[in-house]
Amino acid sequence: MERALRPGAVWLALDAGFCHDTDLVNLGEDYGAEGKLAVIALLCATKAQERLHDEPGLVCKKWRGFKRAACIDDLDRAKDIVAAIAQEGIIEVLESDEKGFTARILGWETWQRRARDAMRQQRYRNGHAVTECDTSVTERDGTSLQYKDSTGTVEKKDIMSEPAGPDANSAEARNDNPEYARLTLLLADLIEQNGSKRPNDGQVQGWRNDVRLMVEQDGRSIEQVEKAVKWSQGHEFWRTCILSMGKLREKYDQMRLQASQATASEPENRAAKVYDLRTACRDCGKQLAQAERSSGRCDPCFEAYSERVLGEDGAA
């Protein structure tokens, strides 16, 4: 007998190749079954907490509960496994302390869309199952299946042919803004230039959601976010702290206030490296001198910009 699905659990679907995923295979080689169980435990917890968070894919877990769900006995081993899962690009750990941790499942909305498609197909198969003895398919045109049985011809909608893409108004679709992608790549590039390890592609793609939230919920403009990225990575202290777009969003107001206070006390102290988000070069993020502010670019960047524009005009 088929077991009834509990509400809230129906969207968490795993395909037949789940356990053969490269990332999971790597975890299995290092941590055995505990590594794979840890991923499944995080997915289940994320689904259970979906309505508690504004951002998709967030999960908050106490170490005690995580150990029990993943069948892990040792706390240090549990922490090592979470770090390994993040290293594989499955999650991004946002906060962690002795009591628990907060993480984001990277690509969560994509996983959920695939799960919805799988469940829709299963519902179709359950609701329109046919037997060879009394039913035959006579026509398929891509939008419907036409069955012929003892009572005549019956047309049924084939929901398996429905588009699987995200809704245009969904958060996932809005995350595809090319400006959001450009800002996430900019931050990744600057982090790498500062000598830190470059975030993997999955993490960088997940940052698009943070940029969207900064624009839609926090009211920041694209230009303000870009200046904050460049300023943070040019600051001796903040570049060691801002290693993700989520952290940039979290610390944005703190950095803005620090920059404003420093500017008020030493408005032109270039030697002390006083930075102001409002007067940073739009290309490199360098603090502009008073004479440079009218163009919005420092002298080297303005010269490069002028040569580029003149070259394009000459080519035209």
C-alpha positions in Angstrom: 0.0 0.0 0.0 1.3 3.4 -0.9 2.0 5.6 2.1 0.2 9.0 2.3 2.6 11.9 2.1 2.5 14.4 4.9 1.9 18.1 4.1 5.1 19.9 3.7 7.1 16.9 2.6 5.7 16.4 -0.9 8.1 18.9 -2.5 11.3 17.4 -1.3 11.9 14.9 -4.1 15.2 13.2 -4.9 15.8 11.7 -8.3 17.4 8.3 -8.9 20.8 9.8 -9.5 20.9 11.8 -6.2 23.4 9.4 -4.5 25.6 9.4 -7.5 26.0 13.2 -7.6 29.7 14.1 -7.8 29.6 16.2 -4.7 27.8 13.5 -2.7 30.3 10.9 -3.9 33.1 13.1 -2.7 31.5 13.5 0.7 30.9 9.7 0.9 34.6 9.0 0.2 35.6 11.3 3.1 32.8 10.8 5.6 30.9 7.7 4.5 27.2 7.5 4.9 27.3 10.3 7.5 28.2 12.8 4.8 25.2 11.9 2.6 22.8 11.8 5.5 24.0 15.2 6.6 23.0 16.7 3.2 19.6 15.0 3.3 19.1 16.2 6.9 19.8 19.8 5.8 17.4 19.5 2.8 14.7 18.3 5.1 15.3 21.0 7.7 15.3 23.7 4.9 11.9 22.5 3.6 10.5 22.4 7.2 11.6 25.9 7.9 10.7 27.3 4.5 7.8 29.5 5.8 9.9 30.9 8.7 12.4 32.8 6.5 12.0 35.6 3.9 15.0 34.3 1.9 14.6 31.0 0.0 16.9 28.1 1.0 17.8 29.3 4.5 18.2 26.8 7.3 19.0 27.2 11.0 20.1 24.1 13.0 21.3 23.4 16.5 24.3 21.2 16.5 22.5 18.7 18.8 19.6 18.4 16.4 21.8 18.2 13.4 23.9 15.4 14.9 20.8 13.4 15.7 19.3 13.9 12.3 22.5 12.9 10.5 23.4 10.0 12.9 26.7 11.7 13.9 28.0 11.1 17.4 30.9 13.6 17.6 30.4 17.4 17.6 33.8 18.1 16.0 33.0 15.5 13.2 29.6 17.2 12.6 31.4 20.6 12.2 33.9 19.1 9.8 31.1 17.6 7.7 29.2 20.9 7.5 32.5 22.6 6.4 33.0 19.9 3.8 29.5 20.3 2.5 30.2 24.0 2.1 33.5 23.3 0.4 31.6 21.2 -2.2 29.4 24.2 -3.0 26.2 22.6 -1.7 25.6 25.2 1.0 27.0 28.5 2.2 27.5 28.8 5.9 26.4 32.3 7.0 26.9 32.1 10.8 28.2 29.4 13.1 28.9 29.2 16.9 29.0 26.6 19.6 25.2 26.2 19.7 24.4 25.9 16.0 24.7 27.4 12.6 22.8 29.2 9.8 23.3 28.2 6.2 21.8 28.7 2.7 21.2 25.8 0.3 22.7 27.0 -3.0 20.4 26.5 -5.9 17.4 25.7 -3.6 14.8 27.2 -5.9 16.1 25.2 -8.8 15.8 22.0 -6.8 12.3 22.9 -5.7 11.2 23.5 -9.4 12.6 20.1 -10.4 10.8 18.6 -7.5 7.5 20.3 -8.5 7.9 19.0 -12.0 8.6 15.5 -10.8 5.5 15.5 -8.5 3.3 16.9 -11.3 4.3 14.1 -13.5 3.7 11.5 -10.8 0.3 13.0 -10.2 -0.4 12.7 -13.9 0.6 9.0 -13.9 -1.4 8.3 -10.8 -4.5 10.0 -12.1 -4.3 8.8 -15.7 -3.0 5.3 -15.4 -4.3 3.0 -18.2 -4.2 -0.7 -18.9 -3.4 -2.3 -22.2 -6.5 -4.5 -22.1 -9.2 -1.7 -22.3 -7.4 1.5 -23.3 -5.1 2.7 -26.1 -3.4 5.9 -27.0 -4.5 7.1 -30.4 -2.9 10.5 -30.8 -0.4 12.8 -29.1 0.0 16.4 -30.3 2.3 17.7 -27.5 -0.5 19.3 -25.5 -2.9 16.4 -24.9 -3.2 12.7 -25.0 -6.2 11.2 -26.8 -7.4 7.9 -25.4 -9.9 5.5 -26.9 -11.7 3.0 -24.7 -15.0 1.1 -24.6 -16.9 4.4 -24.0 -15.4 6.3 -26.9 -12.6 8.8 -27.3 -11.6 10.9 -24.4 -9.1 13.8 -24.4 -7.0 14.4 -21.3 -4.5 17.2 -20.7 -0.9 16.1 -20.7 0.6 18.2 -17.8 4.0 16.7 -18.5 4.3 19.0 -21.5 3.8 22.1 -19.4 6.8 24.5 -19.4 9.2 23.8 -16.5 10.7 27.2 -16.3 10.3 29.5 -13.3 7.5 32.1 -13.1 8.6 35.5 -14.4 7.6 37.0 -11.1 9.4 34.5 -8.9 12.4 35.4 -6.9 14.5 32.9 -9.0 13.5 34.7 -12.3 14.3 38.1 -10.8 17.7 36.9 -9.6 18.7 36.5 -13.3 19.1 40.2 -13.7 22.4 40.7 -15.6 23.4 43.6 -13.2 23.1 41.3 -10.2 25.4 38.7 -12.0 27.9 41.4 -12.8 28.1 42.6 -9.2 28.5 39.1 -7.8 31.4 38.4 -10.3 32.9 41.8 -9.3 33.0 40.8 -5.7 34.4 37.4 -6.4 37.2 38.9 -8.6 38.2 41.5 -5.9 38.2 38.8 -3.2 40.6 36.8 -5.3 42.7 39.8 -6.1 43.1 40.4 -2.4 44.7 37.0 -1.9 41.7 35.1 -0.6 40.4 31.9 -2.2 37.9 32.6 -5.0 34.4 31.5 -4.1 33.1 28.6 -6.3 30.5 29.2 -9.1 27.6 27.9 -7.0 28.3 30.4 -4.2 28.7 33.3 -6.6 25.4 32.4 -8.3 23.7 32.3 -4.9 24.9 35.8 -4.2 22.5 37.1 -6.8 19.7 36.7 -4.3 21.5 38.9 -1.8 21.9 41.6 -4.4 18.2 41.4 -5.3 17.3 41.7 -1.7 19.5 44.7 -1.3 17.8 46.4 -4.2 14.2 45.3 -3.6 14.0 45.2 0.2 16.8 47.5 1.4 16.3 50.2 -1.2 19.9 50.3 -2.4 20.6 51.2 -6.0 22.9 49.2 -8.3 25.5 52.0 -8.1 25.4 52.0 -4.3 25.9 48.3 -4.2 28.8 48.5 -6.7 30.5 51.2 -4.7 30.1 49.3 -1.5 31.7 46.2 -3.1 34.7 48.2 -4.3 35.0 50.2 -1.1 34.9 47.1 1.1 37.6 45.3 -0.9 39.8 48.4 -0.9 39.6 48.8 2.9 42.3 47.3 5.0 39.9 46.0 7.6 36.6 45.3 5.8 38.2 43.3 3.0 39.0 40.6 5.6 35.4 40.5 6.7 33.4 40.9 3.5 33.9 37.6 1.8 30.3 37.1 0.5 27.5 39.3 -0.8 25.3 38.2 2.2 27.9 39.6 4.6 28.1 42.8 2.5 24.4 43.2 2.9 24.5 42.6 6.6 27.3 45.1 7.2 26.3 47.7 4.7 24.9 50.3 7.1 27.9 49.8 9.5 30.3 50.5 6.7 28.3 53.5 5.5 28.3 55.0 9.0 32.0 54.4 9.5 32.8 56.0 6.1 30.6 59.0 6.9 32.2 59.5 10.3 35.7 59.2 9.0 34.9 61.7 6.2 33.4 64.2 8.6 36.5 64.1 10.9 39.2 64.0 8.1 37.5 65.0 4.8 40.7 65.1 2.7 43.1 62.9 4.6 44.2 60.6 1.8 47.3 59.4 3.8 45.0 57.9 6.5 43.0 56.1 3.8 39.7 57.7 4.6 37.1 56.3 2.3 33.6 57.6 1.4 31.2 55.5 -0.6 29.7 58.6 -2.1 33.0 59.8 -3.6 34.6 56.6 -4.8 35.8 56.1 -8.3 33.1 54.4 -10.3 35.7 52.1 -12.0 38.2 51.1 -9.4 36.7 52.2 -6.1 39.6 54.5 -5.2 38.8 57.5 -3.1 38.6 60.6 -5.3 40.4 63.9 -4.7 38.3 67.1 -4.7 39.4 67.9 -8.3 38.5 64.4 -9.6 34.9 64.3 -8.2 33.3 66.2 -11.1 34.2 63.3 -13.5 33.4 60.5 -11.1 36.7 58.8 -11.9 40.2 59.1 -10.7 42.8 60.5 -13.1 44.2 57.1 -14.4 40.7 55.7 -14.9 39.5 58.9 -16.6 42.4 58.8 -19.0 41.7 55.1 -19.8 38.0 55.9 -20.2 38.7 58.8 -22.5 41.1 56.7 -24.7 38.5 54.0 -24.9 35.7 56.4 -25.9 37.9 58.2 -28.5 39.1 54.8 -29.9 35.5 53.7 -30.4 34.6 57.0 -32.1 37.6 56.7 -34.4 36.7 53.1 -35.3 33.2 54.3 -36.1 
